[in-house]
């Protein structure tokens, strides 16, 4: 009897710790993401003033080229290595961990050299296809070190993620965003557009230095015993390649959609679509930002245990839905104010599209944690197939949506595509990985989705002061429901009241 009671107490403490951990680090990385967005807005305003539209466009082209080459040549090690490091970290075998760290670093050095070589060789091709004026081959040659620095930094970041150094990762992100501000402004001020290439390289170098400051302290760089390490880690590379291919496929789909909208509509339509897609995905990203940094390593560590995998996935879904639910209700109401504030009144036609894509974020909160299951289990082929099916479906739906209903139809299409992917992912993982959602997943999600649909109905039927009254009431109901549940799941309310009392009496 005593041991039964003790087991219940331990399980309750683990439940409390599990939900509290997710809530804590979702809040930390969500806050960091919000800080990144805020500083990014300030930086973009200043850079736009210093460089002008043409300079901003030039910087965008160089950055996108560097990122594309980096993603195409890094073999996805910055992502796939997390799974293996996390498993070894939980095993506690320091010798195996240290050896695998050498494997990761060896492969990252190889991909860094490969990325540099590709950037140099492809320089003339990139110059001719990216620019319709001048010869920019030398610029791409000078950007080659940035590709290498990103590859090495990606490997070191994967090591920190696998070893659960979450605070270090948050600090690195904060340092990097401030470094970007401090590096770019003086150089652009004195050198104008001539400083674009040096800024990109220096920002990549700063990010690497911040990262190795923590990773080398955790696992010092050792060159002994490195012979033959490239013969190991092939499972990591195979999973990484699947992740890269899925990313390239997704990028291709986005290019195809934008090209279609440009042909059937015009550049304004493409601009509206970009703003609507970016706004909703960025907003949701503040909640989802902890997925890859915190959630994926935890899921990878328990991927061989079905019960623990299900528990990890379900807790992540519950917390994600409870956090994002009130935000989405508020977003549905304030979108007409937000668009002119961040852009101009010319972008108001995107409001209807954004409201449909906002509804899609409810499903994204429910399915994104499940989407990580194939990657956590090393099943790269299944992940690639699922992504390919979704991408093909989304292209067809967006094209049909725009053809029949214009810009709003693209939002409807993205919502329908999310429903399709939700059903596909849940069915596939139910059969292949024996994933079983808890009733709480559907209860919490159902309540917030109903509140979201209510808000969606109200924004089109209520006007004047009544609009803002129902906006406030609906948002408070969604917020109140989430706080009550989180209070039950964690000691959230106790911690908040304790902190307030300490501040008041202190």
N, C-alpha and C positions, 0 to 999 in steps of 0.2 A: 504493500500500500504506500509506504514511504517513497519507494523508488518511482512509483507511478506519479505521485504528486510532484516529485523532484523533476521528472521528465517533462511534465506539463509546464512547470515554472521555467525550465531551460528553453523549451520551445517558444514560450511566450516572450522570453528575453530575446531570443534570436529573431522572432518576428518583429519585435520593437526595434531592434538594432538594424534589421534589414530595411524596413520602411524608412527609418530615420536616416540611414546611410544614403539611400536613393534620394530622399528629399534634400538632404544636406548638399550633396554634390551636384544635383540638378540645379539647386539654387546658386551654388558657387560658379559653375560653368555657364549657367544662364546669365548670371550677373556679369561675368567676364565677357560673354558674347555681347551683352548690352553695352558694356563699356567700349568694346571694339567698334560697335556700330556708331556710338556717339563720337568717339575720337575720329573715326573714319569720316563722319560727316564734316567735322571741323577741318580735318586735313584736306578733304576733297574741295571744300570751299576755298581754302587758301591756295591750294595747288591750281585750281581753276582760275583764280585771279592771277597767279604768277605765270602760268603756261598758256592760258587761253584754251579755247575749244580744240584747236589743232594739236596743241601740246598734250592735252588730255587724251585725245584720240591716239596719238603716237605712243604714249605711255601704255595705253590699254592694249594696243597691238603687240608691243614688245612683251608685256606681262603675260598676255594670253599665249603667245608663242613659247615663252619659257615654260609656262605651266603645262602646255600640251606636250612638249618634248620631255619634260620631267616625268609626267604621268605615263608616257608611252615607253620610257626606258628604265624606270625604277623597278619594274617587275612586281609592283604592288607590295614590296617587302615592308614598307612603312605601315601597312595594314596587316598583312598575313603573319608577320613576325610576332605580333601582339599575342596571338592565340598560343603559339608555342612557348614563348617566354612566360605567359601566365600559367600554363600547365606546370612548367618546371618550377616556377616560383612557389606554387602551392604544394609541390612535392617536398620542398625544403632541401633538395639535393644541391648544395652549393657548387660542387665540382661540375655537375652536368650543366648547371645554369651558366657558370663562368665559361665553359667550353662553347655552349650555344651562343653566348654573347659574341665570342670570337667569330663564329659562323655568320652571324647577322652582320657584323662589322665588315667581314671579308666580302660578303655579297654586296653590301652597300658601296664599298670602295669600287668594286667591279662595275656596278651600275652607274656610279659617278663618272668613271672614266668613259663608259659607253655613252652616257648622256652628253658629255663634253664633245666626244668625237662626232656624234650625230649632229650636234648643234653646229659644229665647224663645217662638216661636209655638206649639210643641208642648207648652209647659209645662203648660197646663191639662189637655191630653189625657193626658200622662204622669202627672200627679198623680192623675187619676181612675182610670186603669187600673193604676197601680203600687201605690196605697195605697187601703185601704178606710176610712181615717179621716183627717180633717183636710184642709186645703187646703195643698198643698206647691208651688203654682205659683211662688211667690217663690224657693224653693230652686232650682228648675230654671233660673229666670232668672239667679240668681247663679252657677250652674254653667256658664253659657254661655262665659265666658272660658276655662275649663279645656278646652273642646272646641276653641277656637281655638288655644290654646297647644299642644295635642297635634298639631294639623294642621301647624303651623309646625315643631315639633320633628321630626315625621316626615319632612318634606322635607329638613331639615338632616342627619338621620341617614342618609337615602338617599344624600346627597352624600358623606358620610364612607365609607359602605360601597362605593360605586362607585369612590372614590379609594383604596380598600384601606387606610384608616387604622384598622387593626384594634386596635392598642394603645389608640388614643384611644377607640374604642368600648367596649373593656373597662373603661377607666378611668371613662368616663361611667356605665356600669352600676353600678360599685362606688360612685361618688359618689352616684348617685341612690338606691340602697338605703339608704345611711347617712343621706342627707338625709331620706328618708321616716321613718326612726326618730327623728331629732332634731326634725323638725317636728311629727310627730303626738303624741308622748308629752307634751310640755309643754302643748300646746293642749288635748288631751283631759283632762289633769289639772286644768286651771283652768276649762275651759268645758264639759266633758262632751259630750253629744250636740250642743250648739249649735256645737261646733267642727268638725263633720264636713265641712260645705261649705267653710269656709276651708282646711281641711287638703287637700282634694282639689285646690283651685285652687292653693295654694302648692306642692304636690308637682309639679303640672304645670309651674308656673313654674320651679321649681328644675331640673327635667329639661331644660327649654328652655335655661336659662342655662348649664348644664354643656355642652350640645350646641353652642351657638353659640360658646362659648369656643374650641372646636377648629375648627369649620367656618368661622367668620369669619376665623380666623387663616390657614386654608388658602386660602379664596376670600373675600376681603373683600366686604362688602355694598356694591354700587354701584347707584345709582338712575338713572344716565345710560343712555340707549339702551334703555329699557324699553317704549317705545311699540310696540304691536302684538305683544308677545310671547305674549299669550294666544291668538293665532291659530296659534301653533306648538305642538308637543308633543302633537298629537292621537293619535298612535300610542301614546305613553306613557299617555294618558288611557284609550284603548280597552282596553289591556292591564290597567290598574288597575281599570277597571270590571268586567272579567271576574273578576279576583281578588276584588273586593268581593262580587260576586254569588255566587261560590262560597262565600265565607265566610258570607254571609247564609243560603245554602241549608244549609250545615253546621250553623249555629246553629239553624235551624228544625228540622232533623232531630233534634238533641239535645233540643229542647223536646218534639217529638212522642214520642220514646222515653220521656222522663221522665213525660210525661202518661199514656202507655199503662201504664207500670209503676205509676203512682199509682192508676189506675182498676182495673187487674186485680189489683194487690197492695195496697200501702199506702205511707204516707210513709217507713216504715222501709226498704222495698225500694228506694225512690228514693235514700235516704241511703246504703244499702249500694252501690248501683250507682255513685253519684257518687264514693264513696271508692275503690272498686276501679278505676274508670276513671282517676281523678286520680292515684292512686298509681303505676300502671304508666306512664302517659303522662309524669308528672313525672320518674320515674326514668329513663326513656329520654331525656327532654328534656335531661339533662345531657350526653349524647353528641351529640344532634342539634342542640344550641343553636348550633353554629357553622355550620350549613347556610345559613341566610339571611344571616348576617353575613359569612362568608368564602367559602363554596363558591359561592353563587349569583352574586356578582360575577365570580368566576373563570370560571365556566361561561358567563356572558353574554358575556365578552370574547372567547371562542373559539367562539361559537355557529354561526358560518358555516363552520367547519372540522370536518368530520365526524370525522376521525381524532383531532384534539385534543379534541373534545367527548367522544368515547368514552373516551379516556384519562383525562380529568378525572372523568367519572362513575365509571368503574371503580375508580380509585384511592380515591375517596371512599367507595365501597361497601366495598372491602376494609378500609380503616382503621376504618370504622364498625362492621363486623361483628367485627373483631378486638378492638376496645375494649369493645363491649357484650356480647360472648359470655360472658366470665367473670362479669360483673355479673349477667347473667340467670340463670346457674346458681346463683349465691349467693342471688339473690332468691327462686328457687323453694323453696329450703330454709328461708330465714329469715323468710318471710312470716308464719308463725304467731307469731313473736316481735315482728315489726315492727308489726303491726296494734295489739296492746294497748299497745305502747310509745308510738306516735304518737296513738292514739285511746283506746279502751277495749275491754275484753273483749266488750262487746256487739256489736262489729263483726267478730268472728271468722267469722260466716257468709260473709263476703266472700272468704275465703281461696281456696276452690276457683275462684271466678270469676277472681281475680287470677292464678292459676297458668295458666289458659288464655290470658288476655290477655298474660301474660309471654311465652308461646310466640309470640304474634302479633308481638311486638317484633323477633324475628329477621327476619321478613318485612318489617317496617317499615324496618329498617336496610338491607335489600336494595333496596327499591323507592323510598324517599324521594328518594335522589339522582336516580333516573330520572324521578320525578314533576316535577322542576324543568326538564326538557328543554323542554316546551311553553312555559313562561314565559320561559326563556332565549332562545328563538327568536321570542318575540313572538306565539306562537300561542294567544292567550287563549281563542278559541272551543273549541279542542280540550281545553284544560285544564278549561274549564267543563263540557263534555260528559262528560269522564272523571269529574269530581267528582260530577256529577249521577247518573250510572249507579251509582257506588259508594254514594252516600248512599241512593238508593232501595233498593238491594240490602241495605244494612246494616239499614235500618228493618225490612224484611220478615223478615230472618234473626233479629234481636233479638226481635221480637214472637213469632216461631215458637219460638225458643229458650226464652224465658220460659214460653210456654204449655205446652211439653212437659217441660222440665227445671228450671223455676224459675230462681233467681238464677244457678246454675252454667251454665244454658243460655244466659244472656246472654254469658258468657265464651266458650262454645263458638261462639256466633253471631259474635262479634267476631273469633275466630280464623278461622272459615270465610270471613267477609267479607274478611279480610286476604289469604287465599289467592286468592280471586276477584279482588281488586284487583291483586295481584301478577301474575297471569296476564294480566289485561286490560292493565295498563300496559306490561309487557314485550312483549306482542304488538303493541300499538299503536305503540310507539316503534321496534320492530324494522322495521315496515313503513314508517312515515311518515318517521322521522328516521334510519333505517339504524343504529340503535343495536345494537352487538354486544358482549355481555359477554365478558370473558376467561375462560379456564378457571379462573384463580385465584379469580375471584368465586364460582364454584360449589364449588371445592375448600374454600376457607376457610369459606364459609357452610355447606357440607355437614357439615364436621367439627363446627362449633359447634352446628348444629341437631341432629345426632345426640347430642352431649353434653347438649343441652337436653332431648331426649326421654328420654335415660337418666335424667337428674335427675328428670324428671316421673314416670317409672316408680318410681324409688327412694323418692320422698317418700310414696308410697302403700303401699309394700311393706316398708320397713325401719322399725323402731321402736327406742326406747330409745337407748342409747349408740351402737349401730350406725348410727342415723340421722345423728348428727353426724360419725361417722367417714367414712361415704360422702359426706357433704356436703363435708367438708374435702378428701377425695381427688379428687372430681369437680371441685370448684372449682379445685384446684391443677393438674389436668390441663388444664382450659380455659385457665387463666392461663398455664401453661407453653407451651402451643401458640401462644398469641397473642404472647408475648414472643419466642419463637424466630423466628417469622415477621417480627415487627417489627424484630428485630435484623438479619435478612437484608435487609429493605427499607431500613432506615435505620441510622444510626450510634448508635442508641438506647443500646446496652449500653456503648459506648465513652464516650459523654457521661455516663452514670450513674456509671461507675467513676471517670472523671476528676473529677467533682464530689465524689464520696465521698472520694477521695484528697486533694483540696484541702482539704476540710473537716477531715479527720483530721489532716493535717500542719499545717493552718493553726491 
